[in-house]
Amino acid sequence: MPKVGANGWVLLTADKRIRYNFLEKQALKEHAVREFVFASGNMSGEDMGAVLELAIPKMRRLARKLEPPFVAAITRKGEVYLRWPKG
């Protein structure tokens, strides 16, 4: 995660449990990571690609608006919402 945060990249994952793991959450904080996670764990790669097409503009807006670290979810319909930290 160090390179992700240091380079201003975003982390895209299907692992919804990262925000609950203490060490992983600490790494998100320490390295100022912007994480986007697919809310549904049973999407195919093709489904994820289609959802990303819808979600990318919303992801960009959120990433510009919020300072890292944060975790946001991407739904099957391409919606994006903040999961952590709750404001």
Backbone bond lengths (Angstrom), bond angles and torsions (degrees), N, CA, C in turn:
res aa  C-N    CA-C-N  psi(-1)  N-CA   C-N-CA  omega(-1)  CA-C   N-CA-C  phi
1 M - - - 1.437 - - 1.521 113.77 -
2 P 1.344 119.31 -21.12 1.461 118.29 -177.85 1.525 113.48 -56.74
3 K 1.312 117.91 -43.54 1.457 120.12 -178.16 1.528 111.72 -69.08
4 V 1.315 116.92 -33.35 1.463 120.81 -179.69 1.527 109.37 -60.22
5 G 1.306 116.81 -54.91 1.459 120.97 -179.00 1.517 112.45 -66.32
6 A 1.320 117.26 -44.43 1.465 121.52 -176.97 1.528 111.73 -63.17
7 N 1.310 117.51 -32.59 1.466 121.35 -178.98 1.522 113.13 -91.39
8 G 1.342 117.10 -1.50 1.457 120.17 -179.70 1.517 113.56 74.33
9 W 1.327 116.50 16.22 1.458 121.30 178.49 1.525 109.42 -77.25
10 V 1.326 116.15 171.22 1.461 120.84 171.87 1.524 108.60 -111.84
11 L 1.309 115.08 152.35 1.458 122.08 175.73 1.518 107.30 -98.81
12 L 1.317 116.50 123.30 1.460 122.51 177.61 1.517 107.53 -113.00
13 T 1.336 116.70 123.60 1.454 120.40 -174.34 1.525 111.72 -146.95
14 A 1.313 115.09 163.32 1.462 121.31 172.16 1.528 109.87 -107.09
15 D 1.350 116.99 1.83 1.463 122.25 -179.35 1.525 109.90 -84.45
16 K 1.326 116.60 97.95 1.461 122.01 -176.97 1.524 112.62 -74.49
17 R 1.310 118.04 -12.29 1.464 121.04 -173.52 1.527 113.67 -87.23
18 I 1.324 119.02 -9.16 1.463 120.83 -176.13 1.523 111.34 -54.19
19 R 1.320 117.24 -43.93 1.465 119.28 -175.44 1.521 112.97 -68.21
20 Y 1.344 118.00 -11.75 1.464 121.29 178.90 1.526 112.39 -97.69
21 N 1.318 118.19 -17.75 1.454 122.31 -179.67 1.530 108.04 -82.66
22 F 1.325 116.53 121.61 1.460 121.29 -174.55 1.525 111.99 -55.75
23 L 1.324 117.44 -49.24 1.468 120.51 -177.13 1.527 111.56 -65.62
24 E 1.314 116.41 -39.94 1.461 119.01 179.21 1.528 111.01 -68.99
25 K 1.324 117.10 -37.85 1.465 119.83 177.12 1.527 109.96 -65.36
26 Q 1.324 117.07 -39.36 1.461 120.62 176.54 1.534 110.49 -61.04
27 A 1.333 117.00 -40.43 1.468 120.69 178.66 1.526 110.73 -65.19
28 L 1.337 117.10 -39.44 1.467 120.14 175.85 1.521 110.23 -58.25
29 K 1.326 116.45 -44.60 1.466 121.41 -179.76 1.526 111.11 -66.99
30 E 1.318 115.38 -51.53 1.469 120.99 -175.32 1.523 112.48 -58.93
31 H 1.321 116.71 -37.23 1.459 120.90 -174.69 1.530 113.56 -104.64
32 A 1.336 116.35 9.13 1.469 122.01 175.95 1.532 111.88 50.44
33 V 1.333 114.73 60.04 1.465 121.61 -175.41 1.526 110.97 -94.49
34 R 1.320 114.69 137.82 1.463 122.78 171.05 1.525 106.19 -99.34
35 E 1.317 116.90 110.11 1.465 120.73 -176.17 1.523 110.71 -110.17
36 F 1.317 115.26 133.89 1.461 122.23 172.67 1.521 106.84 -118.92
37 V 1.319 115.93 130.28 1.462 121.24 -176.09 1.528 109.32 -126.21
38 F 1.326 115.28 138.29 1.459 119.89 175.05 1.523 108.06 -70.26
39 A 1.326 116.93 124.91 1.464 121.77 -175.16 1.524 112.26 -69.31
40 S 1.317 117.45 -28.07 1.456 121.50 179.12 1.522 108.88 -106.01
41 G 1.318 115.81 121.93 1.457 120.44 -176.39 1.514 114.94 -79.83
42 N 1.310 118.37 -5.13 1.462 118.91 -175.58 1.531 112.24 -112.95
43 M 1.325 116.79 40.17 1.464 120.82 176.67 1.522 109.24 -95.67
44 S 1.311 115.61 143.18 1.461 120.11 175.09 1.530 108.39 -76.73
45 G 1.311 116.76 167.79 1.451 120.75 176.17 1.517 111.83 -59.39
46 E 1.320 115.92 -38.58 1.461 120.88 178.04 1.528 110.64 -63.97
47 D 1.343 116.80 -42.35 1.461 121.19 177.50 1.529 110.79 -62.06
48 M 1.332 116.03 -44.02 1.461 120.29 180.00 1.533 110.74 -61.06
49 G 1.319 116.45 -42.10 1.464 120.45 178.57 1.519 111.96 -61.24
50 A 1.331 116.34 -43.66 1.469 120.84 179.77 1.528 110.86 -65.04
51 V 1.330 116.66 -40.86 1.458 121.29 179.56 1.529 110.08 -66.60
52 L 1.327 116.76 -39.45 1.469 119.87 179.22 1.521 111.86 -61.62
53 E 1.324 116.89 -37.84 1.469 119.30 178.05 1.526 110.70 -56.33
54 L 1.309 116.63 -39.69 1.461 121.13 179.09 1.534 112.18 -76.23
55 A 1.323 115.91 -35.78 1.462 120.90 -170.74 1.527 114.74 -85.76
56 I 1.308 118.91 -25.60 1.468 120.20 -172.31 1.533 113.43 -54.80
57 P 1.323 120.81 -44.92 1.473 117.63 178.15 1.539 112.68 -59.85
58 K 1.324 116.83 -37.92 1.472 121.32 179.34 1.527 110.27 -70.53
59 M 1.325 116.60 -37.18 1.460 120.96 177.40 1.526 110.31 -63.60
60 R 1.314 116.36 -43.09 1.474 120.42 178.81 1.529 110.96 -61.17
61 R 1.328 116.19 -45.99 1.470 119.40 179.74 1.529 111.54 -59.74
62 L 1.330 116.12 -44.60 1.460 120.22 -179.32 1.527 110.69 -65.34
63 A 1.322 117.35 -42.95 1.464 121.37 -178.96 1.526 111.53 -64.59
64 R 1.316 117.22 -32.76 1.473 120.64 177.29 1.525 111.59 -75.94
65 K 1.315 115.46 -33.39 1.466 121.80 -174.38 1.527 112.58 -78.16
66 L 1.334 117.36 -39.97 1.463 121.75 -173.85 1.522 112.26 -103.90
67 E 1.312 114.54 140.13 1.459 120.13 171.48 1.525 108.38 -77.39
68 P 1.318 117.32 142.26 1.467 119.40 176.07 1.527 109.83 -73.53
69 P 1.299 117.66 157.91 1.459 127.99 6.61 1.526 111.44 -88.63
70 F 1.330 114.07 153.93 1.452 120.02 170.93 1.513 109.91 -159.21
71 V 1.334 114.99 160.72 1.460 122.65 174.43 1.527 106.44 -125.43
72 A 1.323 115.94 126.39 1.461 121.40 177.71 1.523 109.02 -124.60
73 A 1.308 115.42 147.16 1.463 121.32 -179.50 1.523 110.31 -99.97
74 I 1.320 114.89 147.65 1.458 122.92 174.57 1.519 106.62 -115.03
75 T 1.318 116.81 119.96 1.471 120.45 -177.91 1.528 110.95 -85.97
76 R 1.311 115.80 169.74 1.471 122.13 177.02 1.522 112.36 -60.08
77 K 1.326 117.08 -23.50 1.469 121.09 -179.04 1.525 112.20 -94.24
78 G 1.330 116.58 4.96 1.452 120.37 177.99 1.511 114.81 85.31
79 E 1.334 116.94 10.47 1.464 120.31 176.07 1.522 108.99 -79.89
80 V 1.316 116.29 152.60 1.459 122.01 -179.50 1.522 107.89 -128.74
81 Y 1.342 115.80 128.70 1.460 118.23 178.28 1.522 110.31 -142.32
82 L 1.325 115.10 150.03 1.451 122.25 -177.97 1.520 110.60 -72.91
83 R 1.327 115.15 131.66 1.471 121.02 176.42 1.514 111.62 -106.05
84 W 1.330 116.58 -38.11 1.458 121.70 -176.20 1.504 109.70 -150.91
85 P 1.278 123.48 137.58 1.461 123.29 -7.80 1.518 110.30 -77.88
86 K 1.286 114.83 152.33 1.466 119.53 176.43 1.514 107.80 -80.16
87 G 1.321 116.26 131.99 1.471 120.80 -175.95 1.434 115.25 -91.07
